[in-house]
Amino acid sequence: FVALPAAAGLFGLAFPLVDLMFGHGAFDLGAVEGCAALLAGYALALPALAAARPLIAAVHALQRMHSAALAALGAFAVTGLACLAAVWAAPVMDRPAALSLALGLGVSLGSLAFTALLLRILAAEHAAPGLRAALKGMSLPLILSLGIAALCRICAAAFPEHSLWLILILAPCCALSYAAICL
């Protein structure tokens, strides 16, 4: 519930955040773009990582530690393969920031795979909600989070020179709007 809009805000405001904190001195525009792209890719892992902690506890409560370890190895393999694919495709990418985004997405894909594998273990034990019930409960937060990501991206592109104001105004407004609509 909290990780979805946090990930959306982090994804949408990655460039203003990195530009504000590091966009000076030897950290030129190319470095800011690359770091922001990596952060945007990593941001998509945040909901999966937030969900993984209670799922791991549930798997351990069922004494399925071996299955959890296999899930972690499977997620590690997914991460490795996705990152290798990104590095392999690097020569055809036109911008260095694209490689950074691809690597961040590879890590996020591994995190999503780990969460999905943990859910599969729990479903096999009849200890997880059905997919329909889970999607129904997540539909409003997911739709609102996608709106937050889009709004942040649009505002960041429209006002690239106002990083501080974007973060100080847009982040709290999005958080309050999300909370009010969900209530």
C-alpha positions in Angstrom: 0.0 0.0 0.0 2.8 2.4 0.8 5.5 1.0 -1.4 3.5 1.4 -4.6 3.2 5.2 -4.5 6.7 5.5 -3.0 8.1 3.6 -6.0 6.0 5.7 -8.4 7.3 8.9 -6.9 10.9 7.7 -6.9 10.5 6.5 -10.5 8.9 9.8 -11.6 11.2 12.1 -9.7 14.5 10.2 -10.2 16.1 12.8 -12.4 15.2 15.8 -10.2 16.4 13.9 -7.1 19.7 12.9 -8.6 20.2 16.4 -10.2 19.5 18.1 -6.9 21.8 15.9 -4.9 24.7 15.3 -7.3 24.3 17.5 -10.4 27.3 19.7 -9.8 31.0 19.6 -10.1 32.5 16.6 -11.8 29.0 14.9 -11.8 28.0 16.2 -15.3 24.6 15.9 -17.1 25.5 12.5 -18.5 26.3 11.1 -15.0 23.1 12.6 -13.7 21.1 11.0 -16.5 22.7 7.6 -16.0 22.3 7.6 -12.2 18.7 8.8 -12.5 17.9 6.0 -15.1 19.4 3.4 -12.7 17.4 4.8 -9.8 14.2 4.7 -11.9 14.9 1.1 -12.8 15.6 0.2 -9.1 12.5 2.0 -8.0 10.3 -0.6 -9.7 11.7 -3.2 -7.3 10.5 -1.4 -4.2 7.0 -2.9 -4.0 8.3 -6.4 -4.6 11.0 -6.0 -1.9 8.4 -4.6 0.6 6.2 -7.6 -0.1 9.0 -10.1 0.1 9.7 -9.6 3.9 6.3 -10.8 5.2 6.2 -13.5 2.5 9.5 -14.8 3.7 8.2 -14.9 7.2 5.1 -16.8 6.1 7.2 -19.3 4.1 9.4 -19.8 7.2 6.4 -20.3 9.4 5.3 -23.1 7.1 8.8 -24.6 7.5 9.5 -24.3 3.8 13.0 -22.8 4.2 14.4 -25.1 1.4 11.8 -23.7 -1.0 12.6 -20.2 0.0 16.3 -20.7 -0.7 15.4 -22.2 -4.1 13.2 -19.2 -4.8 16.1 -16.9 -3.9 18.4 -18.8 -6.2 15.9 -18.6 -9.0 15.5 -14.9 -8.5 19.3 -14.5 -8.5 19.4 -16.4 -11.8 16.7 -14.1 -13.3 18.6 -11.0 -12.1 21.8 -12.3 -13.6 20.3 -13.2 -16.9 18.4 -9.9 -17.2 21.6 -7.9 -16.5 23.7 -10.1 -18.9 21.1 -9.4 -21.6 21.3 -5.7 -20.8 25.1 -5.7 -21.1 24.9 -7.8 -24.3 22.5 -5.3 -25.8 24.6 -2.3 -24.7 26.4 -1.8 -28.0 23.0 -1.2 -29.8 21.7 1.2 -27.1 22.0 4.8 -28.3 22.5 6.4 -24.8 24.5 5.3 -21.8 21.5 6.0 -19.6 19.6 3.3 -21.5 22.1 0.7 -20.2 21.7 2.0 -16.7 17.9 1.7 -16.9 18.2 -1.8 -18.3 20.5 -2.9 -15.5 18.1 -1.3 -12.9 15.2 -3.1 -14.5 17.1 -6.4 -14.4 17.5 -6.1 -10.7 13.8 -5.1 -10.4 12.8 -8.1 -12.5 14.8 -10.4 -10.1 13.0 -8.9 -7.1 9.6 -9.4 -8.8 10.6 -13.0 -9.6 11.5 -13.6 -6.0 8.2 -12.3 -4.8 6.3 -14.3 -7.4 8.1 -17.5 -6.4 7.4 -16.9 -2.7 3.7 -16.4 -3.5 3.7 -19.6 -5.5 5.2 -21.5 -2.5 2.4 -20.1 -0.3 -0.3 -20.8 -2.9 0.9 -24.4 -3.0 0.3 -24.6 0.8 -3.1 -22.8 0.4 -1.7 -20.0 2.5 -1.9 -17.1 0.0 -4.9 -15.2 -1.2 -6.2 -16.0 -4.7 -4.9 -13.9 -7.6 -8.3 -12.3 -8.1 -8.6 -11.2 -4.5 -5.0 -9.8 -4.5 -5.6 -7.9 -7.7 -8.9 -6.5 -6.5 -7.2 -5.2 -3.3 -4.3 -3.7 -5.2 -6.3 -2.2 -8.1 -6.9 1.3 -6.6 -3.4 1.8 -5.2 -1.9 0.5 -8.4 -3.9 2.9 -10.6 -3.2 5.8 -8.3 0.5 5.0 -8.3 0.6 4.8 -12.1 -1.0 8.3 -12.1 1.6 9.6 -9.6 4.4 8.2 -11.8 3.0 9.8 -14.9 2.4 13.2 -13.2 5.9 13.2 -11.8 7.5 12.3 -15.1 5.5 15.0 -17.0 6.3 17.7 -14.4 10.0 16.7 -14.3 10.2 17.0 -18.1 8.3 20.3 -18.2 10.3 21.9 -15.4 13.8 20.4 -15.5 15.4 23.4 -13.9 13.2 23.4 -10.8 14.3 20.1 -9.2 14.0 21.4 -5.6 10.5 22.8 -6.1 9.3 19.7 -7.8 10.4 17.6 -4.9 9.2 20.0 -2.2 5.8 20.6 -3.8 4.9 17.5 -5.9 6.0 14.7 -3.5 3.8 15.9 -0.6 0.9 16.8 -2.8 1.0 13.3 -4.4 1.3 11.6 -1.0 -1.6 13.5 0.5 -3.8 13.0 -2.6 -3.0 9.3 -2.6 -3.9 9.0 1.1 -7.1 11.0 0.7 -8.4 9.1 -2.3 -7.6 5.7 -0.7 -9.4 6.7 2.5 
